[in-house]
């Protein structure tokens, strides 16, 4: 499903349909308007945000709950894009399920990621389930991608423990399950076969998108890779020129400016 070029699509149902294509949905993760515009220009029908990227842009560590305001502001700007937007809201920025539900309802987006850890420790899955249920009450159309951090932090990192948590979240209303850190083919195949919902993983250098699809994975996120690669590329440009090399090719200033001018016209920003 391709969004209308003149409208911001919000439908969680339309976003959900992207998970049922011939290959897994590749969701690129933006950290600002310019990166999101680049992904849309490249033809991506959906764009995610990355809490690492949003935090890095404001100089704060990831996972400390400090990205709430910056995330809200970024989403407000991304709503003008002709693409589905899925937002990384860390753990929801609150232990009060009703507050989490209200925050998601205010975002007016197609999907969200909600993780089940705080400060690098897993939390009681019943609390995460309560947040998911509250989100579904406040914003019933949003696609809730529940993140299971067993393999990310290597705590209870077994298929059984991961699947049990996933099913708890699905029972609460989650639409998909995200298992970052899971990368071994046998494990991915087991998770995809055992979890009755689209399973999302991070990109891995060892498996292509098609190979992940063959294992049953339905969504692949780039996570913080794009911003980390962008930082490396920016430093590389300066180092190359300092070392006497030639400036590398890049998107022209005119094209980058054109994207911003079109965005400004769409949003009324001058």
C-alpha positions in Angstrom: 0.0 0.0 0.0 1.4 3.4 -1.0 0.3 6.5 0.8 -1.3 9.3 -1.2 1.4 11.8 -2.1 -0.7 14.7 -1.0 -1.9 13.4 2.3 -0.5 12.3 5.6 -1.7 8.7 6.2 -2.4 7.8 9.8 -4.4 4.6 9.5 -2.9 1.9 11.7 -4.7 -0.6 9.4 -3.0 0.7 6.3 0.3 0.6 8.2 -0.5 -3.0 9.3 -1.0 -4.0 5.7 2.6 -3.2 4.9 3.6 -6.1 7.1 1.9 -8.5 4.8 3.9 -7.9 1.6 6.0 -10.4 -0.3 9.1 -9.3 1.7 9.4 -8.0 5.3 8.6 -4.3 5.8 11.9 -2.5 5.9 11.3 0.4 8.3 14.1 3.1 8.1 14.5 5.1 11.3 14.8 8.9 11.2 16.1 11.2 13.8 15.1 14.6 12.3 13.0 16.1 9.5 15.9 16.0 7.0 16.6 12.3 7.4 12.9 11.5 7.2 12.6 13.6 4.0 15.5 11.6 2.6 13.8 8.3 3.3 10.5 9.5 1.8 12.3 10.7 -1.3 13.8 7.3 -1.6 10.3 5.8 -1.8 9.8 4.4 1.6 6.1 4.3 2.5 6.7 4.3 6.2 9.3 5.9 8.4 10.1 5.2 12.1 11.9 7.2 14.6 14.8 6.1 16.7 15.1 7.0 20.4 18.9 6.8 20.2 18.9 9.2 17.3 16.4 11.7 18.9 18.5 11.6 22.1 21.8 11.9 20.3 20.5 15.0 18.4 19.9 16.7 21.7 23.1 15.3 23.4 21.5 13.0 25.9 22.0 9.2 26.4 19.4 6.8 25.1 17.1 4.9 27.4 16.9 7.5 30.2 13.4 8.7 29.4 14.7 12.2 28.4 13.4 12.1 24.8 9.7 12.6 25.5 9.6 16.3 24.6 11.9 16.0 21.6 10.0 13.0 20.3 6.7 14.9 20.6 8.2 17.8 18.7 9.7 15.6 16.0 6.4 13.7 15.5 4.6 17.0 15.2 6.9 17.9 12.3 6.8 14.5 10.7 3.0 14.5 10.5 3.3 16.5 7.3 5.0 13.7 5.5 3.2 11.6 2.9 4.2 8.4 4.8 3.1 6.3 7.7 5.0 7.2 10.8 5.8 4.8 13.6 7.3 6.3 16.8 9.8 4.9 19.3 8.4 6.0 22.7 10.9 4.0 24.8 8.9 2.6 27.8 6.1 5.2 27.3 7.9 7.8 29.6 5.7 6.8 32.5 4.6 3.9 34.8 1.0 5.2 34.7 -0.7 3.3 31.9 -3.3 6.1 31.4 -0.6 8.7 31.0 1.1 6.5 28.3 -2.2 6.0 26.5 -2.9 9.7 26.6 0.6 10.5 25.2 0.2 8.1 22.3 -3.3 9.5 21.5 -1.8 13.0 21.3 0.8 11.9 18.8 -1.7 11.0 16.0 0.6 8.5 14.3 0.2 5.1 12.6 2.3 3.1 15.0 4.4 3.1 18.1 7.2 0.9 19.7 6.9 0.3 23.4 9.7 -1.5 25.2 9.5 -3.7 28.3 12.7 -2.5 30.0 13.8 0.4 32.1 17.5 1.3 32.8 18.7 -1.9 31.1 16.5 -4.1 33.2 13.3 -6.0 32.2 10.1 -4.9 33.9 7.1 -6.9 35.0 5.3 -7.9 31.8 1.9 -7.1 33.5 2.9 -3.4 33.7 3.7 -3.4 29.9 0.4 -5.2 29.2 -1.5 -2.5 31.2 0.2 0.2 29.1 -0.7 -1.6 25.9 -4.3 -2.0 26.9 -4.4 1.7 27.8 -2.9 2.7 24.5 -5.5 0.6 22.7 -8.3 2.3 24.6 -7.0 5.8 24.0 -5.9 5.3 20.4 -7.5 2.1 19.1 -6.2 2.4 15.5 -2.5 2.7 16.4 -0.3 -0.3 15.5 1.4 -1.2 18.8 4.7 -3.0 18.3 5.6 -4.4 21.7 9.4 -4.7 22.2 10.7 -7.7 24.1 14.2 -6.9 25.4 15.2 -10.4 26.6 17.9 -10.7 23.9 18.8 -7.0 23.8 20.0 -7.1 27.5 20.6 -10.8 27.7 18.2 -11.3 30.6 15.9 -14.4 30.4 17.2 -14.6 26.8 15.5 -17.9 25.9 12.9 -18.6 23.3 10.3 -19.7 25.9 10.7 -16.6 28.1 10.6 -14.3 25.0 7.5 -16.0 23.6 5.7 -15.9 27.0 6.3 -12.2 27.2 5.2 -11.7 23.6 2.0 -13.6 24.1 1.2 -11.5 27.2 1.5 -8.4 25.2 -0.6 -9.8 22.3 -3.3 -10.7 24.8 -3.3 -7.1 25.9 -3.8 -5.8 22.4 -0.4 -5.5 20.8 -0.3 -5.9 17.0 3.3 -6.9 16.5 6.3 -8.0 18.5 9.8 -6.6 18.3 12.8 -8.7 19.5 16.0 -6.6 19.1 19.2 -8.6 19.6 17.7 -11.8 18.2 19.8 -12.6 15.1 20.5 -16.3 14.8 18.5 -18.0 12.0 17.2 -20.9 14.1 16.1 -18.5 16.8 14.4 -16.2 14.4 12.5 -19.0 12.8 11.4 -20.3 16.1 10.1 -16.9 17.3 8.3 -16.2 14.0 6.6 -19.7 14.1 5.6 -19.4 17.7 4.4 -15.8 17.9 1.0 -15.3 16.3 1.7 -11.7 15.0 4.2 -9.9 12.8 7.7 -10.3 14.3 10.1 -7.4 14.0 13.9 -7.6 14.3 16.8 -5.2 13.7 18.9 -5.4 10.6 21.8 -7.8 10.8 24.9 -7.9 8.6 24.6 -11.6 8.3 21.1 -11.9 6.7 19.5 -10.1 3.8 15.9 -8.8 3.9 14.8 -11.8 1.7 16.5 -14.3 4.0 14.8 -12.8 7.0 11.5 -13.1 5.2 12.2 -16.8 4.5 12.6 -17.3 8.3 9.1 -15.8 8.9 10.2 -12.2 9.9 7.7 -9.6 8.8 9.4 -6.4 9.7 13.0 -5.2 9.8 14.0 -2.0 11.5 17.2 -0.1 10.8 17.2 1.2 14.4 20.1 3.6 15.2 22.2 2.3 12.3 21.4 5.2 9.9 22.4 7.9 12.3 25.5 6.1 13.4 26.5 5.6 9.7 25.7 9.2 9.0 28.0 10.4 11.7 30.7 8.1 10.4 30.2 9.4 6.9 30.3 13.0 8.0 33.6 12.4 9.9 34.9 10.5 6.9 34.3 13.5 4.6 36.3 15.8 6.8 39.1 13.3 7.3 39.3 12.6 3.5 39.6 16.3 2.7 42.1 16.9 5.5 44.2 14.0 4.2 44.4 15.6 0.7 41.6 13.7 -0.9 38.7 14.9 -3.0 35.3 15.8 -1.7 32.9 12.8 -2.2 29.7 13.0 -4.1 26.5 13.6 -2.2 22.9 14.7 -2.7 23.2 18.1 -4.2 22.5 21.3 -2.2 19.7 22.1 -4.7 18.0 18.8 -4.2 18.3 18.9 -0.4 17.0 22.5 -0.5 14.1 21.5 -2.7 12.9 18.9 -0.2 13.0 21.4 2.6 11.2 24.0 0.5 8.4 21.5 -0.4 8.2 20.5 3.3 8.0 24.2 4.3 5.2 24.8 1.8 3.3 21.8 3.1 3.6 22.8 6.7 3.4 26.6 6.3 6.8 27.0 7.9 8.8 29.9 6.4 
